[in-house]
Amino acid sequence: MPERPVVSSILASERLGRRQVLRTLVAAAGSGWAALAWSAPDTPLRVLDFDWTDAARQRPVPARLYLPDRQKGPLVVFSHGIGGSRLGYSYIGRHLASHGVASLHLQHVGSDRGLWGGPVLQTFERMRRAISSEEAVARARDLSFGLDRIAQEGLPFEVSSIVAAGHSYGANTSLLVAGARVSGAVQLPSLLDSRVGAVVLLSTPPFYGEPDLAGTVSPIALPSLHITTKEDVIKIPGYESSASDRVAVFEAIGSRPKALAVFSQGSHSIFTDRITSADGPELNATVKQATRELVLAFVQGVETHQLAPSLQRAARPHQAALARFEVQA
């Protein structure tokens, strides 16, 4: 097993031993996962790909932008989970753009889908590097760099506010740029980006190695939306983590206002574009529809200063799928 990282770069369910890595690769190559095909929204939008490089760090930062025909204010910048890419979470990006909200999806080279390439016997070492504190810092800096570059692209919209969003490892990335303070065995530099005005956190891991969760996330005062499921459970020896850990982040964060949505069913991977055999197409469709509508309602509510009513309207049609929903002012 790799050393336990100072920063939780990844949900414990994504921490794979050698045998688990091999099983995952075999499943991915077979029919265990299928890509979701999302129909194009009614409102016109463009999908633009950028192949940026941060010259100061000599680090590629690929990105995909879902650009609405008519921009209505906020920009969402999305950070993927371990092994993901800029192509992921398209159901969120397209839905936001179809309602006038641009969504920039970054790819973090070093903890992206490149983990699954190369010699199989070296996959374990690639995973170890991907969950390091160094990569966690690099991901946060990718996000700030992406904001710098999108402002230089000469696109036909003006951004009134920035919402950082992410799934799993990407939720940690969003917390870091929102002001999380990591001061465990290895103290990380401040990665706060003052341009970020709110955060969306899907299946947020705890910060492993940080004994004081409240001390880590309580400094964050930005509005936040937390989404998880009752089945977001980890059962790997040494890295056990229950769904209550995601709720603990919500309870400890200093955000005001803040909201929590907990679905009754669904694995950790249900928030990606994939359909896993554990969840099936019907549950995937239900959770994804509710998730994208909640994210849009949060973004719109932050922009209009009507967060609670906006989220409550979005949650109402999905009460049957939600085990818990609350908004704290």
C-alpha positions in Angstrom: 0.0 0.0 0.0 1.2 3.6 -0.6 1.9 5.8 2.4 -1.1 7.5 3.8 -1.1 11.0 2.2 -1.2 14.1 4.3 -4.0 15.5 2.1 -6.9 13.3 1.2 -6.4 13.3 -2.5 -8.8 10.5 -3.1 -11.7 8.7 -1.5 -10.6 5.6 0.3 -12.7 3.6 -2.1 -10.3 4.8 -4.8 -7.2 3.6 -2.9 -6.4 0.4 -4.7 -4.0 -2.3 -3.8 -2.1 -4.2 -6.6 -4.8 -6.9 -6.9 -7.6 -4.3 -6.9 -5.8 -2.2 -9.6 -5.6 -5.3 -11.8 -9.3 -6.1 -11.3 -10.2 -2.5 -12.0 -8.3 -2.5 -15.3 -9.9 -5.8 -16.4 -13.4 -4.5 -15.5 -12.8 -1.2 -17.3 -11.7 -3.0 -20.4 -14.8 -5.2 -20.4 -18.4 -4.4 -20.0 -18.4 -3.4 -16.3 -18.6 0.3 -17.1 -20.6 2.0 -19.9 -20.5 5.6 -20.9 -23.7 7.6 -20.5 -25.0 9.2 -23.6 -26.6 12.5 -22.8 -28.8 14.2 -25.4 -28.0 17.7 -26.4 -29.9 20.4 -24.5 -32.5 22.6 -26.2 -30.6 25.8 -25.6 -27.6 26.2 -28.0 -24.2 25.8 -26.6 -20.6 25.2 -27.8 -18.1 22.7 -26.5 -14.5 24.1 -26.7 -11.3 22.2 -25.9 -8.1 23.9 -24.8 -4.7 22.3 -24.5 -3.0 24.7 -22.2 0.4 24.4 -20.5 1.5 26.2 -17.4 5.0 27.3 -18.5 6.0 28.2 -14.9 5.4 24.6 -13.8 5.9 22.8 -17.1 2.6 21.1 -16.5 -0.1 20.5 -19.2 -3.6 21.6 -18.1 -6.1 20.4 -20.7 -9.6 21.8 -20.3 -13.1 21.6 -21.8 -15.5 24.5 -21.7 -19.3 24.1 -22.1 -20.1 27.6 -23.4 -23.7 28.7 -23.5 -25.1 30.8 -26.4 -26.0 33.4 -23.9 -24.0 33.7 -20.7 -25.8 34.6 -17.5 -23.1 35.4 -15.0 -21.3 32.7 -13.1 -18.5 30.4 -14.3 -18.3 27.0 -12.8 -14.8 25.4 -12.8 -15.0 21.6 -12.3 -12.2 19.3 -11.0 -12.5 15.6 -11.7 -11.9 12.6 -9.4 -8.9 10.2 -9.5 -8.4 8.8 -13.0 -10.8 11.2 -14.7 -10.4 13.7 -17.4 -11.9 16.9 -18.9 -14.4 14.8 -20.7 -16.1 13.7 -17.5 -19.2 15.0 -15.7 -20.6 16.1 -19.0 -24.1 15.7 -17.7 -23.4 18.6 -15.3 -21.5 20.8 -17.8 -24.1 20.5 -20.5 -27.0 21.1 -18.2 -25.4 24.2 -16.8 -24.5 25.6 -20.2 -28.1 24.9 -21.5 -29.2 27.3 -18.8 -26.7 30.0 -19.5 -23.9 29.0 -17.0 -20.5 28.3 -18.5 -18.7 25.2 -17.1 -15.0 24.8 -17.4 -13.8 21.2 -16.8 -10.1 20.8 -16.1 -7.9 17.7 -16.5 -5.2 17.2 -13.8 -2.3 15.4 -15.5 -0.7 13.2 -12.9 -4.0 12.0 -11.4 -6.1 11.7 -14.6 -7.0 8.9 -16.9 -3.3 8.5 -17.7 -3.2 6.3 -14.5 -4.7 3.5 -16.6 -2.1 3.7 -19.4 1.4 2.4 -19.4 2.7 -0.9 -18.0 0.2 -2.6 -15.8 2.8 -3.6 -13.2 3.6 0.1 -12.7 0.0 1.1 -12.1 0.4 0.8 -8.3 3.3 3.3 -8.3 1.4 5.7 -10.6 -1.5 5.6 -8.1 0.9 6.3 -5.2 2.2 9.4 -6.9 -1.3 10.5 -7.8 -2.5 10.6 -4.2 0.5 12.5 -2.9 0.4 15.9 -1.2 2.5 17.2 -4.1 -0.2 16.3 -6.6 -2.9 17.7 -4.4 -1.1 21.1 -4.4 -0.6 20.8 -8.2 -4.3 20.2 -8.8 -5.3 23.3 -6.8 -2.8 25.3 -8.8 -4.2 23.9 -12.0 -7.6 25.4 -11.0 -6.1 28.8 -10.5 -4.2 28.6 -13.7 -7.3 27.6 -15.6 -9.0 30.8 -14.3 -6.1 32.8 -15.5 -6.2 31.3 -18.9 -9.9 31.4 -19.5 -9.8 35.1 -18.9 -7.2 35.4 -21.7 -9.1 33.5 -24.3 -11.2 36.5 -25.5 -14.5 34.6 -25.1 -17.7 36.6 -25.5 -18.8 36.6 -21.9 -18.1 38.3 -18.7 -17.9 36.4 -15.5 -19.6 37.9 -12.4 -18.6 35.1 -10.0 -16.7 31.8 -9.8 -18.0 28.5 -8.4 -15.4 25.8 -7.8 -16.9 22.3 -8.1 -15.5 18.9 -7.9 -16.1 15.2 -7.3 -14.0 13.1 -4.8 -10.4 14.2 -5.2 -11.8 17.2 -7.1 -13.9 18.1 -4.0 -10.6 18.3 -2.0 -9.2 20.5 -4.7 -12.2 22.8 -4.5 -11.8 23.0 -0.7 -8.2 23.9 -1.0 -8.8 26.9 -3.3 -11.7 27.9 -1.1 -9.4 28.3 1.9 -9.0 24.9 3.6 -6.0 25.0 6.0 -3.9 21.8 6.0 -1.4 21.8 8.9 -0.8 18.2 9.7 2.5 16.3 9.5 3.3 18.2 6.3 2.0 21.7 6.3 0.8 22.8 2.8 1.0 26.4 1.6 -2.1 28.4 1.3 -3.9 27.6 -2.0 -6.7 30.1 -1.5 -7.9 31.7 -4.7 -9.9 34.8 -3.8 -11.8 34.7 -7.1 -13.7 31.7 -6.0 -17.0 32.7 -4.4 -18.8 29.4 -3.7 -18.1 25.6 -3.8 -20.0 22.5 -5.0 -18.7 19.3 -3.3 -19.7 15.8 -4.6 -18.7 12.9 -2.3 -16.1 14.9 -0.3 -13.4 12.8 1.3 -12.0 13.7 4.7 -8.5 15.1 4.8 -6.5 12.1 5.9 -3.7 12.9 8.3 -5.6 15.9 9.6 -6.7 15.1 13.2 -8.9 18.3 13.4 -11.4 18.4 10.6 -13.1 21.5 11.9 -9.8 23.3 12.0 -9.2 22.4 8.4 -12.5 23.4 6.9 -14.1 25.8 9.4 -12.1 28.7 7.9 -14.1 28.4 4.7 -16.9 30.9 4.8 -18.1 30.6 1.2 -21.5 29.2 0.3 -21.3 25.5 -0.2 -23.4 22.6 -1.6 -22.6 19.0 -0.5 -24.0 16.0 -2.3 -23.4 12.4 -1.4 -25.3 9.1 -0.8 -26.0 6.8 2.1 -24.1 4.1 0.3 -20.9 6.2 -0.3 -19.1 3.6 1.9 -15.4 2.5 1.8 -14.4 -1.0 2.9 -10.6 -1.2 2.2 -8.5 -2.2 5.2 -6.6 0.8 6.5 -8.7 3.3 4.6 -12.2 2.6 5.8 -14.6 5.5 5.4 -18.3 5.7 5.8 -20.9 7.9 4.2 -20.9 9.8 7.5 -17.5 11.2 6.7 -19.0 13.2 3.8 -21.6 14.5 6.2 -18.9 15.4 8.7 -17.3 17.7 6.2 -20.6 19.4 5.7 -21.1 19.8 9.5 -17.6 21.1 10.1 -17.3 23.6 7.3 -17.7 27.2 8.2 -19.8 28.0 5.1 -22.9 30.1 5.4 -25.2 29.4 3.8 -24.6 25.7 3.2 -26.7 22.9 1.9 -26.6 19.1 2.1 -28.3 16.5 -0.2 -27.9 12.8 0.7 -29.4 10.3 -1.8 -30.8 7.0 -0.4 -28.9 4.9 -2.9 -25.9 5.1 -5.1 -22.2 4.3 -5.0 -19.3 6.8 -5.1 -19.0 6.4 -8.9 -22.7 7.3 -9.5 -21.6 10.9 -9.8 -19.3 10.2 -12.8 -20.5 9.8 -16.4 -20.2 6.0 -16.0 -22.9 3.4 -15.2 -21.6 0.8 -12.9 -23.2 -2.6 -12.3 -23.6 -1.7 -8.7 -26.0 1.1 -9.6 -27.7 0.3 -12.9 -29.1 2.7 -15.5 -32.4 3.6 -13.7 -30.7 4.7 -10.4 -28.0 6.5 -12.4 -30.5 8.5 -14.4 -32.5 9.4 -11.2 -29.4 10.6 -9.2 -27.8 12.4 -12.1 -30.9 14.3 -13.0 -31.4 15.4 -9.4 -27.7 16.3 -9.0 -27.4 18.5 -12.1 -30.6 20.3 -11.1 -29.4 20.9 -7.6 -26.0 22.2 -8.9 -27.8 24.6 -11.3 -30.1 25.8 -8.5 -27.2 26.4 -6.2 -25.3 28.4 -8.8 -28.4 30.4 -9.6 -29.2 30.9 -5.9 -25.8 32.1 -5.1 -25.9 34.6 -7.9 -29.4 35.9 -7.0 -28.9 35.7 -3.2 -31.9 33.4 -3.0 -30.1 30.2 -2.2 -32.6 28.5 0.1 -35.7 28.9 -2.1 -33.8 28.1 -5.2 -32.5 24.8 -3.8 -35.8 23.9 -2.2 -37.6 24.3 -5.5 -35.0 22.0 -7.2 -35.1 19.4 -4.5 -38.9 19.1 -4.3 -39.4 16.8 -7.3 -36.7 14.5 -6.0 -37.8 13.9 -2.4 -38.4 10.2 -3.0 -34.7 9.8 -3.9 -33.3 11.9 -1.0 -32.7 10.5 2.4 -31.8 13.9 3.8 -31.9 17.5 2.5 -31.3 20.7 4.4 -30.2 24.2 3.9 -28.5 26.2 6.8 -28.6 29.9 6.5 
